[in-house]
Amino acid sequence: MSFDTERSINCDVLIIGGGGAGLRAAIAAASTGADVLMASKTRMGRASNTYLSKAIIASSGWGDPGDRGPVHGQDTIKGGRYINDPGMVARFTETIPRETRRLMEWGMKFNSAPDGSPAVMKIPGHTHARHLSGKNWKGSDLVFPLRQKAVEMGVRFQEKTFVTSLLVSDQKVIGATALTTQGEFLTLGAKTIVLATGGFGHLFLNTNNAPGITGDGHALALDAGVALQDMEFVQFYPTAMGRRGSRILLYERILVQDGVVLKNSRGQDILKKNKYPAEEITRDELAQVMMKEILANPGEAIFMDLEGLAPKTARELAMLIPAPYFKGTRTFPVVPTTHFCMGGVVVDAHCETSCQGLFAAGEVCAGAHGANRLGGNALAEVIAMGSLAGQAAGKRAGALDPVPGISEAARKEKTRLGKLFSRQGEGPADLIRELKETMWIHAGILRSGQSLEKALATLKKLEDTQARIEAPKDLIRFLEFRNLKTTGKALCRSALERTESRGSHFRTDFPEENDSHWRINLRVEKTGAGLALDRVPVPEIDG
């Protein structure tokens, strides 16, 4: 099948992704005078994880005057079990207070204290109260002002567009190819590119991630010769509602309240049973405790019991508590769900990858969170690193001329995509479903060498399965499947290699953390023989 129409678009800086990191990067790049184009699978600013968030940002200095970036950084590295990139941690924790002020200037409204200053709260894992929240506890509190600022800066939007490949010449990025949902083939010429595609939450059956979070940036980077790191570390949020855990019930704010109990089907308080204080348990620990309860008793369910919650406290937390509570329902079933991916693209101090001109920011990157992410640090990193990446990409683009040869590279990609159409085989949706089920069961919260080998065997089988692709939308879903499969293989290989438990990575056959052998990072690169793993030391603080 051939594509009905095709078009070429040129720009200085191409941002791939339409969430918080992409929008902040676009604003920063535009501020350098660059012509900026954003390409997003969805409407710009919507259907991203930033949009679905509670707009909670960890930003030091708003509470205790003694709380500064280095203190925030120390908490972050401790929470990441000491395998974070210290330089990246320092950059985002020291940058976010300034970025928070900018957000206010651009129209973001935060919850206020009685004196009118931003209200500050404390989340487990942080030594200080340093968390600000959007006025409506919605990601739109953050995303909409960013989108409006990008419009004012002259950023161009290319929506409902799926990027199929990065075009690289002599280890330099020269552009990308893309496909719209209507079947139009696009050649996107760019001097520099910023990956801001988010994580790969839809690799697993249970997830609260926005639709389309399918590891696209991870796969694009691998194909461009860029290494991925820390792929074994995925954060599973412990308390979510819905059959597939699509709606987060914010345990950090609720479970610490008097009268709230997390219990199993037999009415046992599972925190007391496992000797964990509610105010100290981290997300990975709670998810593991819950999954062990579920697996130990067939048919087991976990419930958040709010029966003893004081009415006054309930009113104060009204935006976080499910609406049925106020109609008399006091107990809610909760399940763990895939929430955040710590692993991703390796970048340097300027957010640039090993492919010249290719930058990255946000959840697509490795380094900031190590083995586990603290609450509120996702948006802090998204905004801070998005700003730094966009600025670096814009400045670099200003010093470059367009690279010739993009038309020929795009033609080859168009031919490759055309050959994928077929009336035979399984539908992409069926392939994705089997992949997600396999990863949830065998490579999810609780893992072992045996289960990870089973996951890899299924991934190999799926790789050899013919797909039925009859329309452009089928092709996009199949390419998403391929991207998920690529990230799944990288995750399983890394998790199999790391024979210990650390942060969000829990091996039932190696349940202890082993600093003498494993206080390192694992990197994955694509070679002619497949994926290759390498052990690298945790970097020293740069600068």
C-alpha positions in Angstrom: 0.0 0.0 0.0 1.2 3.5 -0.7 0.4 6.7 1.2 -2.1 8.9 -0.4 -0.4 12.2 0.4 3.0 13.4 1.7 4.4 16.6 2.9 7.6 18.1 4.1 7.9 20.5 7.0 11.2 22.2 8.1 12.1 23.8 11.4 15.1 24.6 13.6 14.0 22.6 16.6 11.6 19.6 16.5 10.0 18.6 19.8 8.6 15.1 19.8 5.9 14.8 22.5 3.1 17.1 23.7 3.2 16.9 27.5 4.8 19.0 30.1 8.4 18.3 29.2 7.8 19.0 25.5 5.9 22.2 26.1 8.5 23.5 28.5 11.3 22.6 26.1 9.4 24.3 23.2 9.1 27.5 25.2 12.8 27.5 26.1 13.9 26.7 22.5 11.6 29.5 21.2 13.2 31.9 23.7 16.5 31.5 21.9 14.9 32.7 18.6 14.6 29.2 17.1 11.7 28.2 14.9 10.1 25.4 16.9 7.7 22.7 15.8 6.0 20.2 18.2 4.8 16.8 16.9 2.3 15.0 19.2 0.3 11.9 18.8 -2.7 13.7 20.5 -4.0 17.2 21.0 -1.2 19.3 22.3 -1.0 19.4 26.1 -3.8 16.8 26.5 -3.7 13.0 26.9 -0.2 13.2 28.4 0.8 12.0 31.9 1.4 15.6 32.9 -2.2 16.3 32.0 -3.4 13.3 34.0 -1.4 14.2 37.1 -2.4 15.9 40.3 -0.1 18.8 39.4 2.1 18.2 42.5 5.6 19.6 42.2 8.5 19.1 44.6 10.2 22.5 44.8 12.5 23.4 47.7 12.5 26.7 49.6 8.7 27.3 49.7 8.4 25.8 53.2 11.3 25.6 55.5 13.9 28.3 54.7 16.6 25.8 55.3 15.4 23.6 52.5 17.4 24.1 49.4 18.3 22.3 46.2 21.2 20.2 47.7 18.9 18.9 50.5 16.2 18.0 48.0 18.9 16.3 46.0 20.1 14.3 48.9 16.6 13.0 49.5 16.2 12.2 45.8 19.5 10.1 45.7 18.6 8.3 48.9 15.1 7.5 47.4 16.8 6.3 44.2 19.0 3.9 46.2 22.2 5.8 45.3 22.3 4.9 41.6 20.9 8.3 40.3 23.1 10.5 38.1 24.1 13.1 40.8 24.7 15.8 38.3 21.2 15.5 36.8 19.7 15.4 40.3 21.6 18.6 41.2 20.4 20.3 38.0 16.7 19.6 38.4 16.5 20.2 42.1 18.4 23.5 41.9 16.5 24.6 38.8 12.9 23.8 39.8 12.4 26.7 42.4 13.2 29.2 39.7 11.0 27.4 37.2 8.1 27.3 39.8 8.2 31.1 39.9 8.0 31.2 36.1 5.0 28.9 36.1 3.2 31.4 38.5 4.2 34.3 36.1 2.7 32.3 33.2 -0.6 31.8 35.0 -0.4 28.6 37.0 -2.5 28.7 40.1 -1.3 26.8 43.2 -3.2 26.0 46.3 -2.8 28.8 48.8 -2.1 29.0 52.5 -4.3 31.4 54.7 -1.7 34.2 54.2 -2.0 33.9 50.4 1.4 32.2 49.9 1.5 28.8 48.1 0.4 26.0 50.4 3.2 23.5 51.1 2.8 19.8 52.0 5.2 17.0 52.8 5.3 13.6 51.0 7.0 10.5 52.3 10.7 10.2 51.3 11.2 14.0 51.5 12.8 15.4 54.7 11.0 18.7 54.3 7.5 20.0 53.3 8.3 21.2 49.7 5.4 20.1 47.6 3.1 22.6 45.9 -0.1 21.5 44.2 -2.3 22.9 41.4 -5.4 24.8 42.6 -7.7 22.1 41.2 -5.4 19.1 41.8 -5.4 18.6 38.1 -2.7 18.4 35.5 -4.5 21.0 33.4 -3.5 23.5 36.1 0.0 23.2 34.8 -0.4 22.1 31.1 -2.9 24.8 30.0 -0.7 27.8 31.0 2.3 26.1 29.4 0.4 25.5 26.2 -0.8 29.1 26.1 2.8 30.4 26.7 4.0 28.2 23.8 1.4 29.7 21.5 2.4 33.2 22.5 6.0 32.3 21.7 5.1 31.2 18.2 5.6 27.5 18.6 3.9 25.5 15.8 1.9 22.4 16.6 1.6 19.2 14.4 -1.1 17.1 16.2 -2.3 13.5 15.8 1.1 12.7 14.3 3.2 9.6 15.0 6.9 9.8 14.5 8.1 6.6 12.9 11.9 7.2 12.7 14.7 9.6 13.4 16.8 10.5 10.4 20.5 10.3 11.2 23.6 11.1 9.0 27.2 10.7 10.3 25.9 10.3 13.8 24.0 13.6 13.5 20.3 13.9 13.6 18.9 15.7 10.5 15.1 15.2 11.0 12.4 12.6 11.4 9.6 10.9 9.5 6.0 10.7 10.7 2.6 9.4 9.9 -0.7 11.1 10.6 -3.8 9.2 11.6 -5.3 10.1 8.2 -2.4 8.3 6.5 -0.3 11.3 5.4 3.4 10.7 5.3 5.5 13.6 6.7 9.2 14.5 6.4 10.3 16.7 9.2 13.5 18.5 8.6 15.2 19.8 11.8 18.6 21.0 13.0 18.0 19.6 16.5 15.4 17.4 18.0 14.2 17.0 21.6 12.6 13.7 22.7 9.9 14.4 25.2 7.7 11.3 24.6 7.3 10.1 28.3 7.7 6.6 29.5 6.4 3.1 28.5 3.7 2.6 31.0 1.4 0.7 28.6 3.9 -2.1 28.5 1.9 -3.5 31.4 -1.7 -4.6 31.8 -2.4 -2.4 34.8 -1.5 1.3 34.2 -2.8 4.8 35.0 -0.7 6.2 32.1 -2.3 8.2 29.3 -3.1 6.3 26.1 -0.2 6.3 23.7 2.6 6.1 26.4 4.2 3.3 24.5 8.0 3.8 24.8 8.2 5.6 21.4 11.1 7.8 22.4 13.0 4.9 23.9 12.7 2.9 20.7 13.6 5.8 18.4 16.7 6.5 20.5 17.9 2.9 20.4 17.4 2.8 16.6 19.5 5.9 16.4 22.4 4.3 18.3 21.7 5.9 21.7 22.0 3.8 24.8 19.2 3.3 27.4 19.8 2.9 31.1 18.1 1.6 34.2 15.3 -0.1 32.2 14.7 -2.6 35.0 13.3 0.2 37.3 9.5 0.8 36.9 7.5 2.4 39.6 4.2 0.7 40.4 1.8 3.0 42.3 0.3 0.9 45.0 -3.3 2.3 45.4 -5.3 2.8 42.2 -9.0 2.3 41.5 -10.6 0.7 38.5 -10.3 -2.8 37.0 -7.0 -1.9 35.5 -5.9 0.6 38.1 -6.6 3.7 35.9 -7.4 6.1 38.7 -4.8 7.0 41.4 -6.0 7.2 45.0 -3.3 9.3 46.5 -2.2 7.2 49.5 0.6 9.6 50.6 -2.0 12.2 51.6 -4.8 9.8 52.7 -3.2 6.8 54.4 -1.3 9.0 57.0 -4.6 10.3 58.3 -6.0 9.0 61.6 -8.7 6.4 61.0 -7.6 5.3 57.6 -6.6 1.6 57.1 -5.3 -0.4 54.2 -6.7 -3.9 54.7 -7.0 -7.3 53.0 -10.2 -9.3 52.5 -9.9 -10.8 56.0 -9.9 -7.3 57.5 -6.2 -7.3 58.5 -4.3 -4.1 58.5 -1.6 -5.0 56.0 0.8 -2.3 57.1 0.7 -3.4 60.8 0.9 -7.0 59.6 4.2 -6.2 57.7 5.5 -3.7 60.3 5.5 -0.6 58.1 4.6 2.9 59.4 2.2 4.6 57.0 4.2 7.8 57.1 7.4 6.1 56.1 6.6 3.4 53.6 7.7 4.1 50.0 5.7 3.4 46.9 7.8 0.4 45.8 7.6 -1.1 49.3 3.8 -0.7 49.5 3.2 -2.1 46.0 5.3 -5.1 46.9 3.5 -5.7 50.1 0.1 -5.5 48.4 1.2 -7.9 45.5 2.5 -10.4 48.0 -0.9 -10.3 49.8 -2.7 -10.8 46.5 -0.6 -13.7 45.3 -0.5 -15.5 48.7 -4.3 -15.7 48.8 -6.3 -16.6 45.6 -9.0 -14.1 45.0 -7.5 -11.6 47.5 -8.4 -8.0 47.3 -7.0 -4.9 49.0 -9.2 -2.1 50.4 -8.6 1.5 51.4 -10.9 1.8 54.5 -11.9 5.4 55.2 -14.5 4.6 57.8 -12.6 6.2 60.6 -11.6 9.4 58.7 -12.7 12.5 60.5 -15.4 14.5 58.6 -13.3 17.7 58.9 -10.3 16.0 57.4 -12.4 14.5 54.6 -13.6 17.9 53.6 -10.0 19.2 53.5 -9.1 16.3 51.3 -12.2 16.5 49.2 -10.4 16.9 45.9 -8.4 13.6 46.6 -11.1 11.4 48.0 -13.5 9.5 45.6 -16.8 11.2 45.2 -18.8 8.1 46.4 -17.3 8.7 49.9 -19.6 11.7 50.3 -22.6 9.6 49.5 -21.9 7.0 52.2 -19.3 4.7 50.6 -16.4 4.3 53.0 -14.3 1.4 51.6 -12.7 1.3 48.2 -10.9 -1.6 46.4 -7.4 -0.6 45.3 -4.8 -2.3 43.1 -1.2 -1.6 42.2 -0.7 0.0 38.8 2.1 0.9 36.5 2.8 4.6 37.2 6.3 5.8 36.2 9.4 4.6 34.3 12.8 5.5 35.8 14.8 4.0 32.9 15.4 5.7 29.6 17.7 7.6 27.3 21.2 8.5 28.4 22.0 12.2 28.2 24.9 14.4 29.1 25.0 17.6 31.3 23.3 19.5 28.5 20.5 17.0 28.0 22.1 15.8 24.7 22.4 12.2 23.7 25.4 10.5 22.0 23.7 11.3 18.7 24.7 14.9 17.9 21.8 17.3 17.9 19.4 14.8 19.6 18.3 16.0 23.1 15.9 14.5 25.6 13.9 15.5 28.7 11.4 14.1 31.1 10.4 10.5 31.7 12.1 9.4 28.5 15.4 10.0 30.2 17.4 8.0 32.7 19.4 9.4 35.6 17.2 11.7 37.7 15.4 9.1 39.8 17.7 6.0 40.0 16.0 2.9 41.3 12.8 4.7 42.5 11.2 8.1 42.2 10.0 10.2 45.1 6.5 11.8 45.0 6.5 15.2 43.3 9.8 14.7 41.6 8.3 13.7 38.2 6.9 17.2 37.4 9.9 18.8 39.0 12.2 17.0 36.6 9.8 17.4 33.6 9.7 21.2 34.0 13.4 21.8 35.0 15.0 19.4 32.5 12.5 20.4 29.8 13.7 24.0 30.2 17.4 23.1 30.1 17.0 20.7 27.1 15.0 23.2 25.1 17.4 26.0 25.7 20.4 23.8 24.7 18.6 22.6 21.6 17.7 26.1 20.6 21.2 27.5 21.0 22.7 24.5 19.1 20.2 24.9 16.2 21.2 28.6 15.9 24.7 27.6 15.1 23.9 24.9 12.5 22.9 24.9 8.8 20.3 22.4 7.4 21.9 19.0 6.5 21.3 17.7 3.0 20.2 14.2 2.2 17.0 14.2 4.2 14.8 13.4 1.2 16.6 10.2 0.4 16.6 9.0 4.0 12.8 9.8 4.2 12.1 7.9 1.0 13.7 4.7 2.4 11.6 5.0 5.6 8.4 5.4 3.5 9.3 2.3 1.5 9.9 0.3 4.7 6.6 1.3 6.1 4.7 0.5 2.9 6.0 -3.1 3.1 4.4 -3.6 6.5 0.9 -3.6 5.2 -0.7 -7.1 5.1 -4.2 -8.6 5.1 -2.9 -11.7 6.9 -2.0 -12.2 10.6 -3.1 -11.1 14.0 -4.5 -7.6 14.7 -2.0 -5.2 16.5 -4.5 -4.8 19.4 -4.3 -8.5 20.0 -0.5 -8.5 20.0 -0.4 -5.6 22.4 -2.8 -7.3 24.7 -0.7 -10.5 24.9 2.4 -8.4 25.5 0.9 -6.4 28.3 -0.5 -9.5 30.1 2.9 -11.2 29.8 4.8 -8.3 31.2 2.4 -7.8 34.1 2.5 -11.4 35.2 6.2 -12.2 34.6 8.1 -8.9 34.7 5.9 -6.7 36.9 6.1 -5.9 40.6 7.5 -9.3 41.7 10.1 -10.9 39.4 12.4 -13.9 39.3 14.9 -15.3 36.9 12.4 -17.9 35.8 9.5 -15.5 35.2 11.8 -13.1 33.3 12.9 -15.9 31.0 9.2 -16.7 30.4 8.6 -13.1 29.5 11.5 -13.1 27.0 10.3 -16.3 25.4 6.9 -14.7 24.8 8.5 -11.6 23.4 10.5 -13.7 21.0 7.3 -15.5 19.9 5.5 -12.2 19.3 8.4 -10.9 17.3 7.9 -13.7 14.8 4.1 -13.2 14.6 2.7 -11.8 11.4 0.5 -8.7 11.9 -2.5 -7.7 10.0 -2.2 -4.1 8.9 -4.8 -2.8 6.4 -5.0 1.0 7.3 -2.8 3.8 8.6 -4.3 3.5 12.1 -3.4 -0.2 12.1 0.1 0.7 11.1 0.5 3.2 13.9 -0.8 0.6 16.5 1.7 -2.0 15.1 4.6 0.5 15.4 3.5 1.2 19.0 3.5 -2.6 19.5 7.0 -2.8 18.2 8.2 0.1 20.4 6.6 -1.7 23.5 8.3 -4.9 22.5 11.7 -3.2 22.2 11.3 -1.6 25.6 10.1 -4.9 27.1 13.1 -6.8 25.9 15.4 -4.1 27.3 13.6 -4.2 30.6 13.6 -8.0 30.9 17.3 -8.3 29.9 18.3 -5.7 32.5 16.1 -7.1 35.2 17.5 -10.6 34.6 21.0 -9.2 34.8 20.5 -7.4 38.1 20.5 -10.2 40.6 19.4 -8.2 43.6 16.4 -6.2 44.7 16.8 -2.4 44.7 14.1 0.3 44.8 11.3 -0.6 42.5 13.1 -3.7 41.1 12.2 -6.7 43.3 13.6 -10.2 42.6 11.9 -12.9 44.7 15.0 -15.1 44.1 17.3 -12.2 45.2 15.3 -10.3 47.7 18.2 -8.3 49.3 20.0 -5.1 48.1 23.6 -5.9 47.2 25.8 -2.7 47.3 29.1 -4.6 46.9 28.1 -5.7 43.4 25.1 -3.7 42.2 25.6 0.0 43.1 26.0 0.5 39.3 23.9 1.3 36.3 23.0 -1.1 33.5 23.0 0.2 29.9 21.4 -1.3 26.8 22.5 -0.7 23.3 21.3 -2.0 19.9 23.9 -4.0 17.9 23.8 -6.1 14.8 23.4 -9.2 17.0 20.6 -7.7 19.2 20.6 -5.9 22.5 23.9 -5.7 24.4 24.2 -4.9 28.1 27.0 -3.1 29.8 27.7 -2.3 33.5 28.8 1.3 34.1 29.7 3.0 37.3 27.4 5.6 38.8 28.7 9.0 37.6 30.5 11.4 39.8 29.0 14.8 40.4 29.9 16.9 37.3 31.1 20.5 37.2 
